């Protein structure tokens, strides 16, 4: 299930849009599945690619936590800590509209200590300068000044963020463009497929920048699906 370090490093060197293009060539799922929509915001684009296996959880930010909590936060922390690296946190805010930020300097520091490299959440975040200094990557729907009533509801379950369904253990690749789930059955082949796409696109780009450019030549280089 888990890729060796060299395969993971190869994926980290590739932008998320190229990863998405490469996955399409395997025809293992519809193009609209396994990718985030336009609502996602990368708070620290200068950090580059976030890549890891998903530790999932659900939160609520618009109403107080019940007196009898559904799950234990220490159990959630243990789940995250024991999860194999590299790992990231994928957190669904079950609120219709985020009522406050679960993620700030404190939770970023906690999750770094647990081994998580960043979070993808449809909730909001805050403490941007402080979190940036820690190196923890933030992908969110936006930024909030308050933490509101944000609290943990559940963990280790399928979640949906920005239209992208993520199961515990899914390999997620994200950068300033958004996020994409890399299917486990093709994960070891995606970097090679991405390189082949780059080579094909390079021919088209070189032609567009050449004095020999012609529409007829361009038409031969681009897929009929374009």
Secondary structure, DSSP 8 states (H G I E B T S, - for coil): ----HHHHHHHHTS-HHHHHHHHHTTTSS-TTSSB--TT-EES-GGG--EEEEEEEEEEE-SS---SS-SS-HHHHHHHHHHS-SSEEEEEEE-SSS--SEEESHHHHHHHHHTTEEEEEESSEE--HHHHHHHT-EEEESEE-S--TT-EEEEESS-EEETTEEE-TT-EEEEETTEEEEE-GGGHHHHHHHHHHHHHHHHHHHHHHTSTT--HHHHHHHS-TT-
